[in-house]
Amino acid sequence: MHAECSPRDPRWVSFLAWRAGAREHELATQRAIAERLAALMGCHFAGQLDASAPATAVGYAVPNDTLTSLACARRFGIRGEDDLFGGVVPFPFVATKTITHPLVGHAAAAPAGWCAEFSERVREVVLPGHSAFSLHDARAAGRRLLQDGPVRIKLASGVGGSGQSVARDVEQLDAQLAAPAESEIASNGLVVERNLADVRTYSVGLVRVGALVASYFGTQRTTPNRHGQPVYGGSSLTVARGGFDALERLAGADADMSHAVALARTYHSAALACFTGMFASRANYDIAQGRDAAGRVVAGVLEQSWRIGGASGAEVAALQALRDDPSLDVVRACTVEVHAPNVAVPDGATLYFSGVDEHVGPITKYAQVHRHADTRAED
């Protein structure tokens, strides 16, 4: 099974620098992943294009953020999954955490395109919570949820755990909600949801490049940054050839992983059903499992990513292995991020960045794929 450019329709791959405020190490990694995708597809890599430039043909696009309008996608000739590594949604809020939860009431503020049906469809696969687009609604949501324990406040604009805090009483809630500007809440929204202890975060994803389809489950890990604070340190993935059906079979008797796959699959299907015009060739869902204030073990989808992400280095490495060996049905791959100088990179790993980023300091990022004898297809 090969993902190749048709000789009758010569194409190329372009990296679209779309997300504002991206760090140097992020852009370098994303460009390198786009170049790897070009090699995987047998296409020319055209380099980085400025997404604010006038409309132009971009070939196969690798944007570094979800495209947040159908018109924007069409401007670049992106009309379906075959045209990009990532996703397109009809409204900006759909690309954020705020789609995960319902509003606090029928009279609550809501952005254009809000779909109450989506939050109803995913109610059983997410944590208790609400999304809010006004300070008044956020306070009401927080007070309601505090009756059953601490709550986590998450700005929709936060990335990688930034813009989050935990409130254990009304005083803390009010103080933390006073931090963001009301205009920020009104423009982008925030989430107030049940806070969990002893959390383990699972990643479940689905990727398609040409005819090559793969799905995966895995876990994230943290690493200390230069200040000693825990930050994202990479993902370890088990990648199956095929879609969610193949992934569910692979999860098998692992009850926690099977549950995580089922939660992500429900969320994915609901999004495609509720947001007309949406499509995604790369989808990743973060699922948290932990204990609530009553000590009960609960799990739920935290958020979605329909764009190139922290696990994408491992995704592309796994796709390459599956393409190169048609008898291979399952591979394991990982991404590693280390905030330190002079990091030794294992033999055979793909180095994406090693240097000093002006915002985060010294950091090394690489991906690696592992094969196992028991992962080959039966004759």
C-alpha positions in Angstrom: 0.0 0.0 0.0 1.7 3.2 -1.1 0.8 6.9 -0.7 2.2 8.4 -3.9 1.7 11.5 -6.1 0.1 10.6 -9.4 2.4 11.2 -12.4 -0.6 12.6 -14.3 -1.1 15.2 -11.5 2.3 16.3 -10.4 2.1 17.8 -6.9 4.4 19.1 -4.2 4.2 19.6 -0.5 4.2 23.0 1.2 4.5 23.9 4.9 2.0 26.6 5.8 3.2 28.7 8.8 -0.3 29.5 10.0 -0.3 29.6 13.8 0.8 32.9 15.3 3.4 32.8 18.1 4.9 29.4 17.2 8.3 28.9 18.8 11.5 28.4 16.8 11.8 24.7 17.8 8.1 24.1 16.8 8.5 25.6 13.4 11.7 23.8 12.7 10.1 20.5 13.7 7.0 21.1 11.7 8.9 22.0 8.6 11.0 18.9 9.0 7.9 16.7 9.3 6.4 18.3 6.2 9.6 17.5 4.4 9.4 13.9 5.6 5.8 13.7 4.4 7.0 14.9 0.9 9.5 12.1 0.8 6.9 9.6 2.0 4.6 10.7 -0.9 7.3 10.8 -3.5 6.7 14.6 -3.9 8.9 17.7 -4.1 9.1 19.7 -0.9 8.4 23.3 -1.8 9.4 24.7 1.6 7.6 27.1 3.9 4.9 29.5 2.7 3.5 32.4 4.6 -0.2 31.7 5.2 -1.0 35.4 5.1 0.3 35.7 1.5 -2.2 36.1 -1.4 -4.0 33.0 -2.6 -1.7 30.6 -4.3 -1.5 26.9 -5.2 0.3 25.0 -2.4 0.0 21.4 -3.6 -0.4 19.1 -0.6 -0.5 21.4 2.4 0.9 20.8 5.9 -0.5 23.7 8.0 0.8 24.1 11.5 -2.7 24.8 12.8 -6.2 23.8 12.0 -7.7 25.8 9.2 -10.7 27.6 10.7 -12.9 28.3 7.7 -13.9 26.5 4.6 -13.3 29.7 2.6 -9.7 29.8 3.9 -9.1 26.2 2.9 -10.5 26.8 -0.6 -8.2 29.8 -1.0 -5.3 27.4 -0.9 -7.0 24.8 -3.1 -7.7 22.5 0.0 -11.1 20.8 -0.5 -10.7 17.4 1.2 -8.5 15.0 3.1 -6.3 14.3 0.1 -5.2 17.9 0.1 -3.6 18.3 3.5 -2.1 16.8 6.6 -4.4 18.2 9.3 -8.0 19.4 9.3 -10.4 22.1 8.3 -13.4 23.3 10.4 -16.2 25.7 9.6 -15.8 28.0 12.6 -12.8 29.0 14.7 -14.2 27.7 18.0 -14.5 24.2 16.6 -10.7 23.9 16.6 -10.5 24.6 20.3 -11.3 22.9 23.7 -14.6 24.8 23.9 -16.5 22.3 21.6 -16.1 19.6 24.3 -18.6 20.9 26.8 -22.1 22.4 26.8 -22.9 26.0 27.7 -24.1 26.7 31.2 -27.7 27.4 30.0 -29.8 28.3 27.0 -29.3 32.0 27.5 -25.5 31.7 27.7 -23.3 33.6 25.3 -22.2 31.5 22.3 -20.1 32.1 19.1 -21.5 31.9 15.6 -22.0 28.3 14.5 -22.4 26.9 18.0 -23.8 23.4 17.9 -25.5 22.2 21.1 -26.1 18.7 19.5 -22.3 18.0 19.6 -22.0 18.4 23.4 -25.1 16.2 23.8 -23.6 13.5 21.6 -20.3 13.5 23.6 -21.8 14.0 27.0 -20.9 10.4 28.1 -17.3 10.5 26.8 -16.0 13.7 28.3 -15.5 14.9 31.9 -18.3 17.0 33.6 -17.8 20.6 32.5 -19.0 23.7 30.7 -17.7 26.0 28.1 -18.2 29.8 28.6 -17.9 32.9 26.4 -18.6 35.5 29.1 -17.2 36.0 32.6 -20.7 35.8 34.0 -21.3 32.3 32.4 -17.8 31.1 33.5 -18.6 32.0 37.1 -21.9 30.3 37.0 -20.4 27.2 35.5 -17.6 27.1 38.1 -20.0 27.5 41.1 -22.1 24.7 39.8 -19.2 22.3 39.3 -17.5 23.2 42.7 -20.4 21.5 44.4 -18.7 18.2 43.6 -15.1 19.1 44.0 -12.2 21.1 42.5 -12.5 22.5 39.0 -9.9 23.1 36.3 -10.1 26.3 34.3 -8.6 26.2 30.8 -8.3 29.0 28.3 -9.2 28.0 24.8 -6.1 29.7 23.6 -3.8 27.7 25.9 -1.4 25.2 24.2 0.5 22.3 25.9 -1.0 22.8 29.3 -0.5 26.6 29.4 -3.4 28.9 30.5 -4.7 26.4 33.0 -5.4 26.6 36.8 -7.3 24.7 39.5 -9.8 26.3 41.8 -10.9 24.5 45.0 -13.4 27.1 46.3 -15.3 30.1 45.1 -12.6 32.6 46.2 -10.0 30.8 44.1 -12.5 30.5 41.2 -13.2 34.3 41.2 -9.5 35.2 41.5 -8.5 32.9 38.6 -11.3 34.0 36.4 -10.3 37.7 36.9 -6.9 37.0 35.3 -7.9 36.8 31.6 -9.4 39.8 30.0 -13.1 39.7 29.5 -12.4 40.3 25.8 -10.3 37.1 25.7 -13.1 35.1 27.2 -15.6 36.6 24.8 -13.4 36.1 21.7 -12.0 32.6 22.4 -13.9 31.2 25.4 -12.7 29.0 28.2 -13.5 25.6 29.7 -14.4 24.9 33.3 -14.4 21.1 34.0 -13.9 18.5 36.8 -10.4 18.3 38.0 -8.8 14.9 38.4 -6.1 13.5 40.6 -3.6 10.8 39.7 -4.1 11.5 36.0 -2.8 9.4 33.2 -3.2 10.9 29.7 -3.8 8.7 26.7 -3.4 9.7 23.0 -5.7 8.1 20.4 -5.3 9.1 16.8 -6.1 8.5 13.1 -4.0 9.6 10.2 -4.3 9.2 6.4 -1.8 10.2 3.7 -3.0 9.2 0.3 -4.1 5.5 0.4 -2.1 4.8 3.6 -4.3 4.8 6.7 -3.1 4.2 10.3 -4.5 4.6 13.8 -2.8 4.5 17.1 -3.0 4.6 20.9 -0.4 5.6 23.3 0.6 7.7 26.3 2.3 11.0 26.9 5.1 11.7 29.3 6.5 14.9 30.9 10.0 16.1 31.3 11.4 19.0 33.3 12.0 22.2 31.5 15.0 24.5 32.3 13.1 25.8 35.4 12.4 22.3 36.7 8.7 22.4 35.8 7.0 19.5 34.1 6.2 20.0 30.5 5.4 17.8 27.5 8.2 15.3 26.9 6.9 13.2 24.1 4.5 10.4 23.2 4.9 6.6 22.8 2.5 5.2 20.2 1.4 1.7 19.1 0.4 2.2 15.5 -1.9 -0.1 13.6 -2.4 -0.3 9.8 -6.0 0.7 9.2 -8.7 2.7 11.0 -10.4 2.6 14.4 -11.7 -1.0 13.8 -8.1 -2.2 13.6 -7.1 -0.2 16.6 -10.0 -1.7 18.7 -8.8 -5.2 17.8 -5.3 -4.3 18.7 -6.3 -2.9 22.1 -7.9 -6.2 22.9 -7.9 -7.1 26.5 -6.4 -3.9 27.7 -9.5 -2.4 29.3 -8.2 1.1 29.8 -6.8 1.4 26.3 -10.0 -0.1 24.8 -12.0 2.4 26.7 -9.9 5.3 25.5 -10.2 4.2 21.9 -14.0 4.0 22.2 -14.2 7.4 23.8 -12.1 9.0 21.0 -14.0 7.2 18.3 -17.3 8.6 19.6 -15.9 12.1 19.8 -14.5 11.8 16.3 -17.7 10.6 14.7 -19.8 13.3 16.5 -17.6 16.1 15.2 -17.8 14.9 11.6 -21.6 14.5 12.0 -22.3 17.9 13.7 -19.9 20.4 11.9 -20.9 20.5 8.2 -18.0 20.8 5.9 -15.4 19.6 8.4 -12.7 17.1 7.3 -9.4 15.9 8.8 -6.7 13.6 7.6 -4.9 13.9 10.9 -6.9 13.6 14.2 -5.5 13.2 17.7 -7.6 13.0 20.9 -6.2 13.4 24.5 -8.1 11.2 27.0 -7.5 11.7 30.7 -8.1 8.9 33.3 -7.9 9.8 37.0 -9.8 10.1 40.2 -12.5 12.7 41.0 -13.0 14.3 44.5 -15.1 11.2 45.6 -12.2 8.8 44.6 -14.0 7.4 41.6 -12.0 6.4 38.6 -13.3 8.4 35.6 -12.1 9.1 32.0 -13.0 11.5 29.3 -11.8 13.2 26.1 -10.1 16.4 27.1 -9.6 17.9 23.6 -8.9 17.3 20.0 -6.1 18.2 17.6 -6.8 18.3 13.9 -3.3 19.6 12.9 0.3 18.6 13.0 1.1 17.9 16.7 3.7 16.7 19.2 3.1 13.1 18.2 3.4 13.7 14.4 7.1 12.8 14.2 6.2 9.3 15.5 3.1 9.2 13.2 5.2 9.9 10.1 7.9 7.4 11.1 5.3 4.7 11.6 3.6 5.5 8.2 7.0 5.2 6.5 7.6 1.8 8.2 4.1 0.6 7.1 4.6 1.8 3.6 8.0 0.2 3.3 6.9 -3.2 4.5 3.4 -4.3 3.4 3.6 -7.4 5.7 3.8 -5.1 8.8 0.5 -4.5 10.5 1.7 -2.8 13.7 4.7 -0.7 14.7 5.7 1.2 17.8 7.0 4.7 17.5 7.8 7.5 19.8 8.7 11.2 20.0 11.1 12.5 22.6 11.6 16.1 23.8 14.5 16.8 26.3 15.1 20.3 27.7 18.9 20.0 28.2 22.1 20.6 26.2 24.2 17.8 24.7 21.5 15.2 24.5 22.6 11.9 22.9 20.2 10.9 20.1 19.8 7.1 19.6 21.1 5.5 16.4 18.4 5.3 13.8 16.3 8.1 15.3 15.2 11.1 13.2 16.4 14.3 14.7 14.0 17.2 14.3 15.6 19.9 16.4 18.6 20.3 18.6 19.6 23.8 19.7 18.7 26.7 21.9 15.3 28.2 21.4 15.0 31.8 22.7 11.8 31.0 24.6 12.5 27.6 26.1 16.3 27.3 26.1 18.2 24.2 25.0 15.9 21.5 23.6 16.4 18.3 21.6 13.5 16.6 19.7 13.6 13.4 17.8 11.4 10.5 16.7 12.1 6.8 16.6 10.3 3.7 15.3 10.5 0.2 16.8 9.5 -3.1 15.1 8.5 -6.3 16.9 8.5 -9.9 15.6 4.9 -10.4 16.7 3.5 -7.5 14.7 3.7 -9.0 11.2 0.6 -9.9 9.3 -0.2 -13.6 9.1 0.2 -15.3 5.7 
